[in-house]
Amino acid sequence: MAFTLTIDCGGGGIKGSVLDEAGTMRAQPLRVPTPYPLPPDLFVKTLVQLGERLPTADRVTVGMPGMLRHGVVVATPHYVTRSGPRTRIDPELVLAWHGFDARTALAEAFGLPTLVLNDAEVHGAGVVAGTGCELMLTLGTGLGCALFDGGVLAPHLEMSQAPVRWGMSYDTYIGEHERRRLGDALWSRRVRNVVEGLRPVFLWDRLYLGGGNSRLLTPAQLARMGDDVVVVPNTAGIVGGVRAWSLGTSR
């Protein structure tokens, strides 16, 4: 039986566990705060140290925020900041992260086969049914997005950085900072407005809402989104680490 070390990397925390082939956790998830500033070498070191505290695995799945292509970072919104999300961007970190081959670096550091995807893609892998057009949106520090067609992962769309209203990006409009400022009720209304705005763009068969903040959506706003919108557990970000290896991809 193969065991998979899955690490879900967010703007505020990095958590991981080891799962068997059925997706059952073999250890309680461990979480560490995301350190800042976070150059790529410290990122790799942090993940390896977390993995050393968990049972032995045969392969590694890492989900991280940002635009990645074939395990190479094109851009990552949080890890280029000096002190964490919504703080000043460090130009040196932007250069350090752009083109960073995360998959190769982590595979060498762990000494194991490694898969590196956007964190929403790993979340989606844990919940998609594999039929029709399925969209995964994760609500946390910012907004994560992953699209699947018949279980096949589409090229990544970095929706989080697109403008939505008042000059704000999706990350800032419905991210954690605004949730705290507005309160759950008003924030939930914003999320519903975003869902309705994206509906004609994707025309999904099923929309999954995950991430740590999805559980804070008010029942009233969730009900108004429709039966094709489903809230899924945040643990999908770890459980999806097993299914991610069998995902079809159009990339």
Secondary structure as a PSIPRED ss2 file (coil, helix, strand):
# PSIPRED VFORMAT (PSIPRED V4.0)

   1 M C   1.000  0.000  0.000
   2 A C   1.000  0.000  0.000
   3 F C   1.000  0.000  0.000
   4 T E   0.000  0.000  1.000
   5 L E   0.000  0.000  1.000
   6 T E   0.000  0.000  1.000
   7 I E   0.000  0.000  1.000
   8 D E   0.000  0.000  1.000
   9 C E   0.000  0.000  1.000
  10 G C   1.000  0.000  0.000
  11 G C   1.000  0.000  0.000
  12 G C   1.000  0.000  0.000
  13 G E   0.000  0.000  1.000
  14 I E   0.000  0.000  1.000
  15 K E   0.000  0.000  1.000
  16 G E   0.000  0.000  1.000
  17 S E   0.000  0.000  1.000
  18 V E   0.000  0.000  1.000
  19 L E   0.000  0.000  1.000
  20 D C   1.000  0.000  0.000
  21 E C   1.000  0.000  0.000
  22 A C   1.000  0.000  0.000
  23 G C   1.000  0.000  0.000
  24 T C   1.000  0.000  0.000
  25 M E   0.000  0.000  1.000
  26 R C   1.000  0.000  0.000
  27 A C   1.000  0.000  0.000
  28 Q C   1.000  0.000  0.000
  29 P C   1.000  0.000  0.000
  30 L E   0.000  0.000  1.000
  31 R E   0.000  0.000  1.000
  32 V E   0.000  0.000  1.000
  33 P E   0.000  0.000  1.000
  34 T C   1.000  0.000  0.000
  35 P C   1.000  0.000  0.000
  36 Y C   1.000  0.000  0.000
  37 P C   1.000  0.000  0.000
  38 L C   1.000  0.000  0.000
  39 P C   1.000  0.000  0.000
  40 P H   0.000  1.000  0.000
  41 D H   0.000  1.000  0.000
  42 L H   0.000  1.000  0.000
  43 F H   0.000  1.000  0.000
  44 V H   0.000  1.000  0.000
  45 K H   0.000  1.000  0.000
  46 T H   0.000  1.000  0.000
  47 L H   0.000  1.000  0.000
  48 V H   0.000  1.000  0.000
  49 Q H   0.000  1.000  0.000
  50 L H   0.000  1.000  0.000
  51 G H   0.000  1.000  0.000
  52 E H   0.000  1.000  0.000
  53 R C   1.000  0.000  0.000
  54 L C   1.000  0.000  0.000
  55 P C   1.000  0.000  0.000
  56 T C   1.000  0.000  0.000
  57 A C   1.000  0.000  0.000
  58 D C   1.000  0.000  0.000
  59 R E   0.000  0.000  1.000
  60 V E   0.000  0.000  1.000
  61 T E   0.000  0.000  1.000
  62 V E   0.000  0.000  1.000
  63 G E   0.000  0.000  1.000
  64 M E   0.000  0.000  1.000
  65 P C   1.000  0.000  0.000
  66 G C   1.000  0.000  0.000
  67 M E   0.000  0.000  1.000
  68 L E   0.000  0.000  1.000
  69 R E   0.000  0.000  1.000
  70 H C   1.000  0.000  0.000
  71 G C   1.000  0.000  0.000
  72 V E   0.000  0.000  1.000
  73 V E   0.000  0.000  1.000
  74 V E   0.000  0.000  1.000
  75 A E   0.000  0.000  1.000
  76 T C   1.000  0.000  0.000
  77 P C   1.000  0.000  0.000
  78 H C   1.000  0.000  0.000
  79 Y C   1.000  0.000  0.000
  80 V C   1.000  0.000  0.000
  81 T E   0.000  0.000  1.000
  82 R C   1.000  0.000  0.000
  83 S C   1.000  0.000  0.000
  84 G C   1.000  0.000  0.000
  85 P C   1.000  0.000  0.000
  86 R C   1.000  0.000  0.000
  87 T C   1.000  0.000  0.000
  88 R C   1.000  0.000  0.000
  89 I E   0.000  0.000  1.000
  90 D C   1.000  0.000  0.000
  91 P H   0.000  1.000  0.000
  92 E H   0.000  1.000  0.000
  93 L H   0.000  1.000  0.000
  94 V H   0.000  1.000  0.000
  95 L H   0.000  1.000  0.000
  96 A H   0.000  1.000  0.000
  97 W H   0.000  1.000  0.000
  98 H C   1.000  0.000  0.000
  99 G C   1.000  0.000  0.000
 100 F C   1.000  0.000  0.000
 101 D E   0.000  0.000  1.000
 102 A H   0.000  1.000  0.000
 103 R H   0.000  1.000  0.000
 104 T H   0.000  1.000  0.000
 105 A H   0.000  1.000  0.000
 106 L H   0.000  1.000  0.000
 107 A H   0.000  1.000  0.000
 108 E H   0.000  1.000  0.000
 109 A H   0.000  1.000  0.000
 110 F H   0.000  1.000  0.000
 111 G C   1.000  0.000  0.000
 112 L C   1.000  0.000  0.000
 113 P C   1.000  0.000  0.000
 114 T E   0.000  0.000  1.000
 115 L E   0.000  0.000  1.000
 116 V E   0.000  0.000  1.000
 117 L E   0.000  0.000  1.000
 118 N E   0.000  0.000  1.000
 119 D H   0.000  1.000  0.000
 120 A H   0.000  1.000  0.000
 121 E H   0.000  1.000  0.000
 122 V H   0.000  1.000  0.000
 123 H H   0.000  1.000  0.000
 124 G H   0.000  1.000  0.000
 125 A H   0.000  1.000  0.000
 126 G C   1.000  0.000  0.000
 127 V C   1.000  0.000  0.000
 128 V C   1.000  0.000  0.000
 129 A C   1.000  0.000  0.000
 130 G C   1.000  0.000  0.000
 131 T C   1.000  0.000  0.000
 132 G C   1.000  0.000  0.000
 133 C E   0.000  0.000  1.000
 134 E E   0.000  0.000  1.000
 135 L E   0.000  0.000  1.000
 136 M E   0.000  0.000  1.000
 137 L E   0.000  0.000  1.000
 138 T E   0.000  0.000  1.000
 139 L E   0.000  0.000  1.000
 140 G C   1.000  0.000  0.000
 141 T C   1.000  0.000  0.000
 142 G C   1.000  0.000  0.000
 143 L E   0.000  0.000  1.000
 144 G E   0.000  0.000  1.000
 145 C E   0.000  0.000  1.000
 146 A E   0.000  0.000  1.000
 147 L E   0.000  0.000  1.000
 148 F E   0.000  0.000  1.000
 149 D E   0.000  0.000  1.000
 150 G C   1.000  0.000  0.000
 151 G C   1.000  0.000  0.000
 152 V E   0.000  0.000  1.000
 153 L E   0.000  0.000  1.000
 154 A C   1.000  0.000  0.000
 155 P C   1.000  0.000  0.000
 156 H C   1.000  0.000  0.000
 157 L C   1.000  0.000  0.000
 158 E C   1.000  0.000  0.000
 159 M H   0.000  1.000  0.000
 160 S H   0.000  1.000  0.000
 161 Q H   0.000  1.000  0.000
 162 A C   1.000  0.000  0.000
 163 P E   0.000  0.000  1.000
 164 V E   0.000  0.000  1.000
 165 R E   0.000  0.000  1.000
 166 W C   1.000  0.000  0.000
 167 G C   1.000  0.000  0.000
 168 M E   0.000  0.000  1.000
 169 S E   0.000  0.000  1.000
 170 Y H   0.000  1.000  0.000
 171 D H   0.000  1.000  0.000
 172 T H   0.000  1.000  0.000
 173 Y H   0.000  1.000  0.000
 174 I H   0.000  1.000  0.000
 175 G C   1.000  0.000  0.000
 176 E H   0.000  1.000  0.000
 177 H H   0.000  1.000  0.000
 178 E H   0.000  1.000  0.000
 179 R H   0.000  1.000  0.000
 180 R H   0.000  1.000  0.000
 181 R H   0.000  1.000  0.000
 182 L H   0.000  1.000  0.000
 183 G C   1.000  0.000  0.000
 184 D H   0.000  1.000  0.000
 185 A H   0.000  1.000  0.000
 186 L H   0.000  1.000  0.000
 187 W H   0.000  1.000  0.000
 188 S H   0.000  1.000  0.000
 189 R H   0.000  1.000  0.000
 190 R H   0.000  1.000  0.000
 191 V H   0.000  1.000  0.000
 192 R H   0.000  1.000  0.000
 193 N H   0.000  1.000  0.000
 194 V H   0.000  1.000  0.000
 195 V H   0.000  1.000  0.000
 196 E H   0.000  1.000  0.000
 197 G H   0.000  1.000  0.000
 198 L H   0.000  1.000  0.000
 199 R H   0.000  1.000  0.000
 200 P H   0.000  1.000  0.000
 201 V H   0.000  1.000  0.000
 202 F H   0.000  1.000  0.000
 203 L C   1.000  0.000  0.000
 204 W C   1.000  0.000  0.000
 205 D C   1.000  0.000  0.000
 206 R E   0.000  0.000  1.000
 207 L E   0.000  0.000  1.000
 208 Y E   0.000  0.000  1.000
 209 L E   0.000  0.000  1.000
 210 G E   0.000  0.000  1.000
 211 G C   1.000  0.000  0.000
 212 G C   1.000  0.000  0.000
 213 N C   1.000  0.000  0.000
 214 S H   0.000  1.000  0.000
 215 R H   0.000  1.000  0.000
 216 L H   0.000  1.000  0.000
 217 L C   1.000  0.000  0.000
 218 T C   1.000  0.000  0.000
 219 P H   0.000  1.000  0.000
 220 A H   0.000  1.000  0.000
 221 Q H   0.000  1.000  0.000
 222 L H   0.000  1.000  0.000
 223 A H   0.000  1.000  0.000
 224 R H   0.000  1.000  0.000
 225 M H   0.000  1.000  0.000
 226 G C   1.000  0.000  0.000
 227 D C   1.000  0.000  0.000
 228 D C   1.000  0.000  0.000
 229 V E   0.000  0.000  1.000
 230 V E   0.000  0.000  1.000
 231 V E   0.000  0.000  1.000
 232 V C   1.000  0.000  0.000
 233 P C   1.000  0.000  0.000
 234 N C   1.000  0.000  0.000
 235 T C   1.000  0.000  0.000
 236 A H   0.000  1.000  0.000
 237 G H   0.000  1.000  0.000
 238 I H   0.000  1.000  0.000
 239 V H   0.000  1.000  0.000
 240 G H   0.000  1.000  0.000
 241 G H   0.000  1.000  0.000
 242 V H   0.000  1.000  0.000
 243 R H   0.000  1.000  0.000
 244 A H   0.000  1.000  0.000
 245 W H   0.000  1.000  0.000
 246 S H   0.000  1.000  0.000
 247 L C   1.000  0.000  0.000
 248 G E   0.000  0.000  1.000
 249 T E   0.000  0.000  1.000
 250 S C   1.000  0.000  0.000
 251 R C   1.000  0.000  0.000
